[in-house]
Amino acid sequence: MATVFAILLIVIYLGKGLVALVNKYAPEEETPAKAAGKPAPIPANILAAITAAVKVTTHGKGKVAKVEKI
């Protein structure tokens, strides 16, 4: 039982050390900057499809208030 506990502690601390090492030396991912201004409008056929899907799914009780591209 003590051997299992000791091995688990070794695995835990080696894992923590590896995470710290990677965080220190690995380069951070760069996220692309968003373009300034308004995003392109959503085409009417896609907006109609989204509205129809919400209507069918909610049995006419749901309403699409805002659609934006992420």
N, CA, C and O atoms as a Tripos MOL2 file, in Angstrom:
@<TRIPOS>MOLECULE
protein
  280   279    70     0     0
PROTEIN
NO_CHARGES

@<TRIPOS>ATOM
      1 N           0.8260   -1.1930    0.0000 N.3       1 MET1
      2 CA          0.0000    0.0000    0.0000 C.3       1 MET1
      3 C           0.8720    1.2590    0.0000 C.2       1 MET1
      4 O           0.5800    2.2270   -0.7020 O.2       1 MET1
      5 N           1.9110    1.2350    0.7710 N.am      2 ALA2
      6 CA          2.8120    2.3810    0.8350 C.3       2 ALA2
      7 C           3.5390    2.5700   -0.4900 C.2       2 ALA2
      8 O           3.8110    3.6990   -0.8980 O.2       2 ALA2
      9 N           3.8530    1.4620   -1.1650 N.am      3 THR3
     10 CA          4.5240    1.5550   -2.4590 C.3       3 THR3
     11 C           3.6220    2.2230   -3.4840 C.2       3 THR3
     12 O           4.0810    3.0730   -4.2470 O.2       3 THR3
     13 N           2.3550    1.8550   -3.5140 N.am      4 VAL4
     14 CA          1.3920    2.4610   -4.4390 C.3       4 VAL4
     15 C           1.2610    3.9520   -4.1440 C.2       4 VAL4
     16 O           1.2410    4.7630   -5.0690 O.2       4 VAL4
     17 N           1.1730    4.3160   -2.8950 N.am      5 PHE5
     18 CA          1.0660    5.7170   -2.5070 C.3       5 PHE5
     19 C           2.3050    6.5000   -2.9450 C.2       5 PHE5
     20 O           2.1970    7.6180   -3.4480 O.2       5 PHE5
     21 N           3.4630    5.9110   -2.7510 N.am      6 ALA6
     22 CA          4.7020    6.5800   -3.1350 C.3       6 ALA6
     23 C           4.7820    6.7540   -4.6500 C.2       6 ALA6
     24 O           5.2090    7.8090   -5.1200 O.2       6 ALA6
     25 N           4.3880    5.7610   -5.4150 N.am      7 ILE7
     26 CA          4.4090    5.8560   -6.8760 C.3       7 ILE7
     27 C           3.4190    6.9100   -7.3510 C.2       7 ILE7
     28 O           3.7160    7.6760   -8.2670 O.2       7 ILE7
     29 N           2.2550    6.9500   -6.7400 N.am      8 LEU8
     30 CA          1.2710    7.9740   -7.1150 C.3       8 LEU8
     31 C           1.8010    9.3820   -6.8230 C.2       8 LEU8
     32 O           1.5940   10.2920   -7.6260 O.2       8 LEU8
     33 N           2.4670    9.5710   -5.7130 N.am      9 LEU9
     34 CA          3.0630   10.8740   -5.4100 C.3       9 LEU9
     35 C           4.1230   11.2460   -6.4410 C.2       9 LEU9
     36 O           4.2110   12.3970   -6.8700 O.2       9 LEU9
     37 N           4.9250   10.2610   -6.8300 N.am     10 ILE10
     38 CA          5.9510   10.5260   -7.8490 C.3      10 ILE10
     39 C           5.2960   10.9480   -9.1600 C.2      10 ILE10
     40 O           5.7400   11.9070   -9.7910 O.2      10 ILE10
     41 N           4.2500   10.2440   -9.5730 N.am     11 VAL11
     42 CA          3.5480   10.5710  -10.8210 C.3      11 VAL11
     43 C           2.9450   11.9670  -10.7450 C.2      11 VAL11
     44 O           3.0270   12.7290  -11.7080 O.2      11 VAL11
     45 N           2.3400   12.3090   -9.6120 N.am     12 ILE12
     46 CA          1.7170   13.6170   -9.4510 C.3      12 ILE12
     47 C           2.7620   14.7250   -9.5640 C.2      12 ILE12
     48 O           2.5600   15.6950  -10.2950 O.2      12 ILE12
     49 N           3.8760   14.5870   -8.8460 N.am     13 TYR13
     50 CA          4.8860   15.6420   -8.8630 C.3      13 TYR13
     51 C           5.6260   15.7230  -10.1980 C.2      13 TYR13
     52 O           6.0080   16.8140  -10.6210 O.2      13 TYR13
     53 N           5.8310   14.5960  -10.8600 N.am     14 LEU14
     54 CA          6.4210   14.6410  -12.2000 C.3      14 LEU14
     55 C           5.4700   15.3410  -13.1830 C.2      14 LEU14
     56 O           5.9120   16.0960  -14.0490 O.2      14 LEU14
     57 N           4.1790   15.0860  -13.0430 N.am     15 GLY15
     58 CA          3.1990   15.7560  -13.8940 C.3      15 GLY15
     59 C           3.1760   17.2490  -13.6620 C.2      15 GLY15
     60 O           3.1430   18.0250  -14.6170 O.2      15 GLY15
     61 N           3.1930   17.6590  -12.4130 N.am     16 LYS16
     62 CA          3.2250   19.0950  -12.0940 C.3      16 LYS16
     63 C           4.4950   19.7430  -12.6320 C.2      16 LYS16
     64 O           4.4610   20.8580  -13.1510 O.2      16 LYS16
     65 N           5.6000   19.0430  -12.5050 N.am     17 GLY17
     66 CA          6.8570   19.5700  -13.0250 C.3      17 GLY17
     67 C           6.8390   19.7080  -14.5330 C.2      17 GLY17
     68 O           7.3390   20.6950  -15.0720 O.2      17 GLY17
     69 N           6.2700   18.7310  -15.2180 N.am     18 LEU18
     70 CA          6.1670   18.7920  -16.6700 C.3      18 LEU18
     71 C           5.2840   19.9480  -17.1130 C.2      18 LEU18
     72 O           5.6170   20.6470  -18.0700 O.2      18 LEU18
     73 N           4.1670   20.1570  -16.4340 N.am     19 VAL19
     74 CA          3.2810   21.2770  -16.7630 C.3      19 VAL19
     75 C           4.0020   22.6040  -16.5560 C.2      19 VAL19
     76 O           3.9030   23.4970  -17.3970 O.2      19 VAL19
     77 N           4.7140   22.7420  -15.4620 N.am     20 ALA20
     78 CA          5.4510   23.9800  -15.2000 C.3      20 ALA20
     79 C           6.5350   24.2070  -16.2480 C.2      20 ALA20
     80 O           6.7440   25.3350  -16.6940 O.2      20 ALA20
     81 N           7.2210   23.1430  -16.6410 N.am     21 LEU21
     82 CA          8.2720   23.2380  -17.6480 C.3      21 LEU21
     83 C           7.7090   23.6610  -19.0090 C.2      21 LEU21
     84 O           8.2740   24.5250  -19.6790 O.2      21 LEU21
     85 N           6.6110   23.0560  -19.4040 N.am     22 VAL22
     86 CA          5.9980   23.4020  -20.6870 C.3      22 VAL22
     87 C           5.4700   24.8290  -20.6600 C.2      22 VAL22
     88 O           5.6340   25.5600  -21.6370 O.2      22 VAL22
     89 N           4.8490   25.2360  -19.5780 N.am     23 ASN23
     90 CA          4.3390   26.6050  -19.4800 C.3      23 ASN23
     91 C           5.4590   27.6400  -19.5110 C.2      23 ASN23
     92 O           5.2610   28.7590  -19.9840 O.2      23 ASN23
     93 N           6.6210   27.2710  -19.0150 N.am     24 LYS24
     94 CA          7.7300   28.2180  -18.9660 C.3      24 LYS24
     95 C           8.4320   28.3570  -20.3150 C.2      24 LYS24
     96 O           8.7890   29.4690  -20.7060 O.2      24 LYS24
     97 N           8.6350   27.2580  -21.0310 N.am     25 TYR25
     98 CA          9.4630   27.2910  -22.2270 C.3      25 TYR25
     99 C           8.7110   27.1910  -23.5460 C.2      25 TYR25
    100 O           9.2620   27.5760  -24.5780 O.2      25 TYR25
    101 N           7.4930   26.6980  -23.5620 N.am     26 ALA26
    102 CA          6.7420   26.5680  -24.8200 C.3      26 ALA26
    103 C           6.1820   27.9300  -25.2160 C.2      26 ALA26
    104 O           5.6850   28.6650  -24.3630 O.2      26 ALA26
    105 N           6.2580   28.2720  -26.4980 N.am     27 PRO27
    106 CA          5.7000   29.5680  -26.9200 C.3      27 PRO27
    107 C           4.1760   29.5530  -26.8420 C.2      27 PRO27
    108 O           3.5260   28.5420  -27.1100 O.2      27 PRO27
    109 N           3.6380   30.6930  -26.4710 N.am     28 GLU28
    110 CA          2.1910   30.8170  -26.3470 C.3      28 GLU28
    111 C           1.5860   31.0050  -27.7390 C.2      28 GLU28
    112 O           2.1680   31.6770  -28.5910 O.2      28 GLU28
    113 N           0.4140   30.4070  -27.9600 N.am     29 GLU29
    114 CA         -0.2470   30.5370  -29.2530 C.3      29 GLU29
    115 C          -0.7140   31.9710  -29.4560 C.2      29 GLU29
    116 O          -1.2410   32.6060  -28.5420 O.2      29 GLU29
    117 N          -0.5130   32.4660  -30.6670 N.am     30 GLU30
    118 CA         -0.9640   33.8090  -30.9860 C.3      30 GLU30
    119 C          -2.3450   33.7350  -31.6160 C.2      30 GLU30
    120 O          -2.5800   32.9470  -32.5310 O.2      30 GLU30
    121 N          -3.2500   34.5590  -31.1200 N.am     31 THR31
    122 CA         -4.5860   34.5980  -31.6910 C.3      31 THR31
    123 C          -4.6390   35.7250  -32.7120 C.2      31 THR31
    124 O          -4.1100   36.8090  -32.4640 O.2      31 THR31
    125 N          -5.2680   35.4830  -33.8520 N.am     32 PRO32
    126 CA         -5.3330   36.5440  -34.8600 C.3      32 PRO32
    127 C          -6.2200   37.6930  -34.3890 C.2      32 PRO32
    128 O          -7.2560   37.4830  -33.7580 O.2      32 PRO32
    129 N          -5.7950   38.8940  -34.7060 N.am     33 ALA33
    130 CA         -6.5580   40.0790  -34.3080 C.3      33 ALA33
    131 C          -7.8130   40.1770  -35.1790 C.2      33 ALA33
    132 O          -7.7620   39.9240  -36.3830 O.2      33 ALA33
    133 N          -8.9220   40.5400  -34.5690 N.am     34 LYS34
    134 CA        -10.1630   40.7030  -35.3160 C.3      34 LYS34
    135 C         -10.1110   41.9920  -36.1220 C.2      34 LYS34
    136 O          -9.5080   42.9860  -35.7170 O.2      34 LYS34
    137 N         -10.7630   41.9380  -37.2750 N.am     35 ALA35
    138 CA        -10.8130   43.1240  -38.1310 C.3      35 ALA35
    139 C         -11.7300   44.1670  -37.4900 C.2      35 ALA35
    140 O         -12.7740   43.8330  -36.9300 O.2      35 ALA35
    141 N         -11.3300   45.4040  -37.5800 N.am     36 ALA36
    142 CA        -12.1240   46.4830  -37.0040 C.3      36 ALA36
    143 C         -13.3530   46.7300  -37.8660 C.2      36 ALA36
    144 O         -13.3330   46.4740  -39.0700 O.2      36 ALA36
    145 N         -14.3960   47.2130  -37.2680 N.am     37 GLY37
    146 CA        -15.6030   47.5300  -38.0190 C.3      37 GLY37
    147 C         -16.6830   46.4740  -37.8070 C.2      37 GLY37
    148 O         -16.5620   45.5880  -36.9610 O.2      37 GLY37
    149 N         -17.7350   46.6000  -38.6000 N.am     38 LYS38
    150 CA        -18.8500   45.6790  -38.4760 C.3      38 LYS38
    151 C         -18.5630   44.3790  -39.2270 C.2      38 LYS38
    152 O         -17.9360   44.3960  -40.2860 O.2      38 LYS38
    153 N         -19.0220   43.2550  -38.6770 N.am     39 PRO39
    154 CA        -18.8520   41.9910  -39.3920 C.3      39 PRO39
    155 C         -19.8030   41.9320  -40.5920 C.2      39 PRO39
    156 O         -20.7730   42.6860  -40.6750 O.2      39 PRO39
    157 N         -19.5030   41.0300  -41.5060 N.am     40 ALA40
    158 CA        -20.3410   40.8840  -42.6940 C.3      40 ALA40
    159 C         -21.7350   40.4140  -42.2790 C.2      40 ALA40
    160 O         -21.8620   39.6110  -41.3550 O.2      40 ALA40
    161 N         -22.7740   40.8990  -42.9410 N.am     41 PRO41
    162 CA        -24.1340   40.4820  -42.5910 C.3      41 PRO41
    163 C         -24.3640   39.0080  -42.9330 C.2      41 PRO41
    164 O         -23.7460   38.4620  -43.8470 O.2      41 PRO41
    165 N         -25.2590   38.3860  -42.1820 N.am     42 ILE42
    166 CA        -25.5950   36.9840  -42.4090 C.3      42 ILE42
    167 C         -26.5720   36.9080  -43.5710 C.2      42 ILE42
    168 O         -27.5520   37.6520  -43.5970 O.2      42 ILE42
    169 N         -26.3240   36.0170  -44.5430 N.am     43 PRO43
    170 CA        -27.2190   35.9070  -45.6970 C.3      43 PRO43
    171 C         -28.6560   35.5760  -45.2780 C.2      43 PRO43
    172 O         -28.8850   34.9200  -44.2620 O.2      43 PRO43
    173 N         -29.6060   36.0390  -46.0740 N.am     44 ALA44
    174 CA        -31.0300   35.8810  -45.7450 C.3      44 ALA44
    175 C         -31.4390   34.4200  -45.6890 C.2      44 ALA44
    176 O         -32.2550   34.0460  -44.8470 O.2      44 ALA44
    177 N         -30.8880   33.5770  -46.5720 N.am     45 ASN45
    178 CA        -31.2950   32.1650  -46.5660 C.3      45 ASN45
    179 C         -30.8210   31.4480  -45.2980 C.2      45 ASN45
    180 O         -31.5170   30.5720  -44.7860 O.2      45 ASN45
    181 N         -29.6420   31.8160  -44.7930 N.am     46 ILE46
    182 CA        -29.1590   31.2080  -43.5510 C.3      46 ILE46
    183 C         -29.9730   31.7010  -42.3650 C.2      46 ILE46
    184 O         -30.2990   30.9230  -41.4680 O.2      46 ILE46
    185 N         -30.2980   32.9710  -42.3540 N.am     47 LEU47
    186 CA        -31.1270   33.5230  -41.2790 C.3      47 LEU47
    187 C         -32.5070   32.8790  -41.2740 C.2      47 LEU47
    188 O         -33.0560   32.5970  -40.2090 O.2      47 LEU47
    189 N         -33.0760   32.6410  -42.4680 N.am     48 ALA48
    190 CA        -34.3810   31.9790  -42.5630 C.3      48 ALA48
    191 C         -34.3000   30.5430  -42.0480 C.2      48 ALA48
    192 O         -35.2210   30.0720  -41.3810 O.2      48 ALA48
    193 N         -33.2040   29.8460  -42.3530 N.am     49 ALA49
    194 CA        -33.0370   28.4730  -41.8880 C.3      49 ALA49
    195 C         -32.9150   28.4160  -40.3720 C.2      49 ALA49
    196 O         -33.4820   27.5280  -39.7340 O.2      49 ALA49
    197 N         -32.1760   29.3590  -39.7930 N.am     50 ILE50
    198 CA        -32.0290   29.4060  -38.3380 C.3      50 ILE50
    199 C         -33.3750   29.6970  -37.6770 C.2      50 ILE50
    200 O         -33.7400   29.0650  -36.6860 O.2      50 ILE50
    201 N         -34.1030   30.6530  -38.2340 N.am     51 THR51
    202 CA        -35.4210   31.0050  -37.6870 C.3      51 THR51
    203 C         -36.3770   29.8230  -37.7710 C.2      51 THR51
    204 O         -37.1130   29.5550  -36.8210 O.2      51 THR51
    205 N         -36.3730   29.1140  -38.8960 N.am     52 ALA52
    206 CA        -37.2510   27.9520  -39.0560 C.3      52 ALA52
    207 C         -36.8760   26.8380  -38.0800 C.2      52 ALA52
    208 O         -37.7520   26.1810  -37.5190 O.2      52 ALA52
    209 N         -35.5750   26.6280  -37.8780 N.am     53 ALA53
    210 CA        -35.1390   25.5900  -36.9460 C.3      53 ALA53
    211 C         -35.5620   25.9120  -35.5180 C.2      53 ALA53
    212 O         -35.9770   25.0220  -34.7760 O.2      53 ALA53
    213 N         -35.4600   27.1750  -35.1320 N.am     54 VAL54
    214 CA        -35.8920   27.5690  -33.7850 C.3      54 VAL54
    215 C         -37.3960   27.4030  -33.6390 C.2      54 VAL54
    216 O         -37.8770   26.9610  -32.5960 O.2      54 VAL54
    217 N         -38.1330   27.7530  -34.6690 N.am     55 LYS55
    218 CA        -39.5930   27.6410  -34.6280 C.3      55 LYS55
    219 C         -40.0270   26.1880  -34.4870 C.2      55 LYS55
    220 O         -40.9300   25.8760  -33.7100 O.2      55 LYS55
    221 N         -39.3770   25.2940  -35.2430 N.am     56 VAL56
    222 CA        -39.7300   23.8760  -35.1810 C.3      56 VAL56
    223 C         -39.3170   23.2780  -33.8420 C.2      56 VAL56
    224 O         -40.0700   22.5110  -33.2420 O.2      56 VAL56
    225 N         -38.1390   23.6240  -33.3810 N.am     57 THR57
    226 CA        -37.6250   23.0500  -32.1380 C.3      57 THR57
    227 C         -38.4260   23.4840  -30.9230 C.2      57 THR57
    228 O         -38.6600   22.6870  -30.0150 O.2      57 THR57
    229 N         -38.8480   24.7410  -30.9010 N.am     58 THR58
    230 CA        -39.5640   25.2610  -29.7270 C.3      58 THR58
    231 C         -41.0770   25.2460  -29.9030 C.2      58 THR58
    232 O         -41.8110   25.7820  -29.0720 O.2      58 THR58
    233 N         -41.5440   24.6260  -30.9940 N.am     59 HIS59
    234 CA        -42.9850   24.5480  -31.2880 C.3      59 HIS59
    235 C         -43.6280   25.9270  -31.3500 C.2      59 HIS59
    236 O         -44.7410   26.1250  -30.8630 O.2      59 HIS59
    237 N         -42.9200   26.8760  -31.9510 N.am     60 GLY60
    238 CA        -43.4590   28.2130  -32.1540 C.3      60 GLY60
    239 C         -43.3490   29.1420  -30.9600 C.2      60 GLY60
    240 O         -43.7670   30.2970  -31.0450 O.2      60 GLY60
    241 N         -42.8000   28.6710  -29.8510 N.am     61 LYS61
    242 CA        -42.7080   29.5080  -28.6500 C.3      61 LYS61
    243 C         -41.3990   30.3010  -28.5830 C.2      61 LYS61
    244 O         -41.3180   31.3020  -27.8700 O.2      61 LYS61
    245 N         -40.3820   29.8640  -29.3170 N.am     62 GLY62
    246 CA        -39.0890   30.5370  -29.2860 C.3      62 GLY62
    247 C         -39.0130   31.6620  -30.2990 C.2      62 GLY62
    248 O         -39.7900   31.7080  -31.2530 O.2      62 GLY62
    249 N         -38.0760   32.5640  -30.0870 N.am     63 LYS63
    250 CA        -37.9180   33.7080  -30.9650 C.3      63 LYS63
    251 C         -36.4350   34.0010  -31.1250 C.2      63 LYS63
    252 O         -35.6830   33.9900  -30.1510 O.2      63 LYS63
    253 N         -36.0160   34.2650  -32.3620 N.am     64 VAL64
    254 CA        -34.6200   34.6170  -32.6240 C.3      64 VAL64
    255 C         -34.4680   36.1130  -32.4100 C.2      64 VAL64
    256 O         -35.0560   36.9160  -33.1340 O.2      64 VAL64
    257 N         -33.6870   36.4770  -31.4240 N.am     65 ALA65
    258 CA        -33.5140   37.8920  -31.1120 C.3      65 ALA65
    259 C         -32.2780   38.4740  -31.7840 C.2      65 ALA65
    260 O         -32.2840   39.6300  -32.2080 O.2      65 ALA65
    261 N         -31.1990   37.6620  -31.8860 N.am     66 LYS66
    262 CA        -29.9640   38.1850  -32.4280 C.3      66 LYS66
    263 C         -29.1530   37.0170  -32.9780 C.2      66 LYS66
    264 O         -29.0600   35.9660  -32.3430 O.2      66 LYS66
    265 N         -28.5720   37.2000  -34.1440 N.am     67 VAL67
    266 CA        -27.6910   36.2090  -34.7530 C.3      67 VAL67
    267 C         -26.3980   36.9150  -35.1060 C.2      67 VAL67
    268 O         -26.4060   37.9000  -35.8440 O.2      67 VAL67
    269 N         -25.2840   36.4180  -34.5820 N.am     68 GLU68
    270 CA        -24.0070   37.0240  -34.9170 C.3      68 GLU68
    271 C         -22.9780   35.9480  -35.1610 C.2      68 GLU68
    272 O         -23.0170   34.8830  -34.5450 O.2      68 GLU68
    273 N         -22.0540   36.2300  -36.0670 N.am     69 LYS69
    274 CA        -21.0070   35.2790  -36.4100 C.3      69 LYS69
    275 C         -19.8970   35.3960  -35.3760 C.2      69 LYS69
    276 O         -19.4810   36.4940  -35.0060 O.2      69 LYS69
    277 N         -19.4300   34.2400  -34.9180 N.am     70 ILE70
    278 CA        -18.3700   34.2130  -33.9170 C.3      70 ILE70
    279 C         -17.0530   33.9560  -34.5960 C.2      70 ILE70
    280 O         -16.0180   33.8930  -33.9310 O.2      70 ILE70
@<TRIPOS>BOND
     1     1     2 1
     2     2     3 1
     3     3     4 2
     4     3     5 am
     5     5     6 1
     6     6     7 1
     7     7     8 2
     8     7     9 am
     9     9    10 1
    10    10    11 1
    11    11    12 2
    12    11    13 am
    13    13    14 1
    14    14    15 1
    15    15    16 2
    16    15    17 am
    17    17    18 1
    18    18    19 1
    19    19    20 2
    20    19    21 am
    21    21    22 1
    22    22    23 1
    23    23    24 2
    24    23    25 am
    25    25    26 1
    26    26    27 1
    27    27    28 2
    28    27    29 am
    29    29    30 1
    30    30    31 1
    31    31    32 2
    32    31    33 am
    33    33    34 1
    34    34    35 1
    35    35    36 2
    36    35    37 am
    37    37    38 1
    38    38    39 1
    39    39    40 2
    40    39    41 am
    41    41    42 1
    42    42    43 1
    43    43    44 2
    44    43    45 am
    45    45    46 1
    46    46    47 1
    47    47    48 2
    48    47    49 am
    49    49    50 1
    50    50    51 1
    51    51    52 2
    52    51    53 am
    53    53    54 1
    54    54    55 1
    55    55    56 2
    56    55    57 am
    57    57    58 1
    58    58    59 1
    59    59    60 2
    60    59    61 am
    61    61    62 1
    62    62    63 1
    63    63    64 2
    64    63    65 am
    65    65    66 1
    66    66    67 1
    67    67    68 2
    68    67    69 am
    69    69    70 1
    70    70    71 1
    71    71    72 2
    72    71    73 am
    73    73    74 1
    74    74    75 1
    75    75    76 2
    76    75    77 am
    77    77    78 1
    78    78    79 1
    79    79    80 2
    80    79    81 am
    81    81    82 1
    82    82    83 1
    83    83    84 2
    84    83    85 am
    85    85    86 1
    86    86    87 1
    87    87    88 2
    88    87    89 am
    89    89    90 1
    90    90    91 1
    91    91    92 2
    92    91    93 am
    93    93    94 1
    94    94    95 1
    95    95    96 2
    96    95    97 am
    97    97    98 1
    98    98    99 1
    99    99   100 2
   100    99   101 am
   101   101   102 1
   102   102   103 1
   103   103   104 2
   104   103   105 am
   105   105   106 1
   106   106   107 1
   107   107   108 2
   108   107   109 am
   109   109   110 1
   110   110   111 1
   111   111   112 2
   112   111   113 am
   113   113   114 1
   114   114   115 1
   115   115   116 2
   116   115   117 am
   117   117   118 1
   118   118   119 1
   119   119   120 2
   120   119   121 am
   121   121   122 1
   122   122   123 1
   123   123   124 2
   124   123   125 am
   125   125   126 1
   126   126   127 1
   127   127   128 2
   128   127   129 am
   129   129   130 1
   130   130   131 1
   131   131   132 2
   132   131   133 am
   133   133   134 1
   134   134   135 1
   135   135   136 2
   136   135   137 am
   137   137   138 1
   138   138   139 1
   139   139   140 2
   140   139   141 am
   141   141   142 1
   142   142   143 1
   143   143   144 2
   144   143   145 am
   145   145   146 1
   146   146   147 1
   147   147   148 2
   148   147   149 am
   149   149   150 1
   150   150   151 1
   151   151   152 2
   152   151   153 am
   153   153   154 1
   154   154   155 1
   155   155   156 2
   156   155   157 am
   157   157   158 1
   158   158   159 1
   159   159   160 2
   160   159   161 am
   161   161   162 1
   162   162   163 1
   163   163   164 2
   164   163   165 am
   165   165   166 1
   166   166   167 1
   167   167   168 2
   168   167   169 am
   169   169   170 1
   170   170   171 1
   171   171   172 2
   172   171   173 am
   173   173   174 1
   174   174   175 1
   175   175   176 2
   176   175   177 am
   177   177   178 1
   178   178   179 1
   179   179   180 2
   180   179   181 am
   181   181   182 1
   182   182   183 1
   183   183   184 2
   184   183   185 am
   185   185   186 1
   186   186   187 1
   187   187   188 2
   188   187   189 am
   189   189   190 1
   190   190   191 1
   191   191   192 2
   192   191   193 am
   193   193   194 1
   194   194   195 1
   195   195   196 2
   196   195   197 am
   197   197   198 1
   198   198   199 1
   199   199   200 2
   200   199   201 am
   201   201   202 1
   202   202   203 1
   203   203   204 2
   204   203   205 am
   205   205   206 1
   206   206   207 1
   207   207   208 2
   208   207   209 am
   209   209   210 1
   210   210   211 1
   211   211   212 2
   212   211   213 am
   213   213   214 1
   214   214   215 1
   215   215   216 2
   216   215   217 am
   217   217   218 1
   218   218   219 1
   219   219   220 2
   220   219   221 am
   221   221   222 1
   222   222   223 1
   223   223   224 2
   224   223   225 am
   225   225   226 1
   226   226   227 1
   227   227   228 2
   228   227   229 am
   229   229   230 1
   230   230   231 1
   231   231   232 2
   232   231   233 am
   233   233   234 1
   234   234   235 1
   235   235   236 2
   236   235   237 am
   237   237   238 1
   238   238   239 1
   239   239   240 2
   240   239   241 am
   241   241   242 1
   242   242   243 1
   243   243   244 2
   244   243   245 am
   245   245   246 1
   246   246   247 1
   247   247   248 2
   248   247   249 am
   249   249   250 1
   250   250   251 1
   251   251   252 2
   252   251   253 am
   253   253   254 1
   254   254   255 1
   255   255   256 2
   256   255   257 am
   257   257   258 1
   258   258   259 1
   259   259   260 2
   260   259   261 am
   261   261   262 1
   262   262   263 1
   263   263   264 2
   264   263   265 am
   265   265   266 1
   266   266   267 1
   267   267   268 2
   268   267   269 am
   269   269   270 1
   270   270   271 1
   271   271   272 2
   272   271   273 am
   273   273   274 1
   274   274   275 1
   275   275   276 2
   276   275   277 am
   277   277   278 1
   278   278   279 1
   279   279   280 2
@<TRIPOS>SUBSTRUCTURE
     1 MET1         2 RESIDUE 1 A MET
     2 ALA2         6 RESIDUE 1 A ALA
     3 THR3        10 RESIDUE 1 A THR
     4 VAL4        14 RESIDUE 1 A VAL
     5 PHE5        18 RESIDUE 1 A PHE
     6 ALA6        22 RESIDUE 1 A ALA
     7 ILE7        26 RESIDUE 1 A ILE
     8 LEU8        30 RESIDUE 1 A LEU
     9 LEU9        34 RESIDUE 1 A LEU
    10 ILE10       38 RESIDUE 1 A ILE
    11 VAL11       42 RESIDUE 1 A VAL
    12 ILE12       46 RESIDUE 1 A ILE
    13 TYR13       50 RESIDUE 1 A TYR
    14 LEU14       54 RESIDUE 1 A LEU
    15 GLY15       58 RESIDUE 1 A GLY
    16 LYS16       62 RESIDUE 1 A LYS
    17 GLY17       66 RESIDUE 1 A GLY
    18 LEU18       70 RESIDUE 1 A LEU
    19 VAL19       74 RESIDUE 1 A VAL
    20 ALA20       78 RESIDUE 1 A ALA
    21 LEU21       82 RESIDUE 1 A LEU
    22 VAL22       86 RESIDUE 1 A VAL
    23 ASN23       90 RESIDUE 1 A ASN
    24 LYS24       94 RESIDUE 1 A LYS
    25 TYR25       98 RESIDUE 1 A TYR
    26 ALA26      102 RESIDUE 1 A ALA
    27 PRO27      106 RESIDUE 1 A PRO
    28 GLU28      110 RESIDUE 1 A GLU
    29 GLU29      114 RESIDUE 1 A GLU
    30 GLU30      118 RESIDUE 1 A GLU
    31 THR31      122 RESIDUE 1 A THR
    32 PRO32      126 RESIDUE 1 A PRO
    33 ALA33      130 RESIDUE 1 A ALA
    34 LYS34      134 RESIDUE 1 A LYS
    35 ALA35      138 RESIDUE 1 A ALA
    36 ALA36      142 RESIDUE 1 A ALA
    37 GLY37      146 RESIDUE 1 A GLY
    38 LYS38      150 RESIDUE 1 A LYS
    39 PRO39      154 RESIDUE 1 A PRO
    40 ALA40      158 RESIDUE 1 A ALA
    41 PRO41      162 RESIDUE 1 A PRO
    42 ILE42      166 RESIDUE 1 A ILE
    43 PRO43      170 RESIDUE 1 A PRO
    44 ALA44      174 RESIDUE 1 A ALA
    45 ASN45      178 RESIDUE 1 A ASN
    46 ILE46      182 RESIDUE 1 A ILE
    47 LEU47      186 RESIDUE 1 A LEU
    48 ALA48      190 RESIDUE 1 A ALA
    49 ALA49      194 RESIDUE 1 A ALA
    50 ILE50      198 RESIDUE 1 A ILE
    51 THR51      202 RESIDUE 1 A THR
    52 ALA52      206 RESIDUE 1 A ALA
    53 ALA53      210 RESIDUE 1 A ALA
    54 VAL54      214 RESIDUE 1 A VAL
    55 LYS55      218 RESIDUE 1 A LYS
    56 VAL56      222 RESIDUE 1 A VAL
    57 THR57      226 RESIDUE 1 A THR
    58 THR58      230 RESIDUE 1 A THR
    59 HIS59      234 RESIDUE 1 A HIS
    60 GLY60      238 RESIDUE 1 A GLY
    61 LYS61      242 RESIDUE 1 A LYS
    62 GLY62      246 RESIDUE 1 A GLY
    63 LYS63      250 RESIDUE 1 A LYS
    64 VAL64      254 RESIDUE 1 A VAL
    65 ALA65      258 RESIDUE 1 A ALA
    66 LYS66      262 RESIDUE 1 A LYS
    67 VAL67      266 RESIDUE 1 A VAL
    68 GLU68      270 RESIDUE 1 A GLU
    69 LYS69      274 RESIDUE 1 A LYS
    70 ILE70      278 RESIDUE 1 A ILE
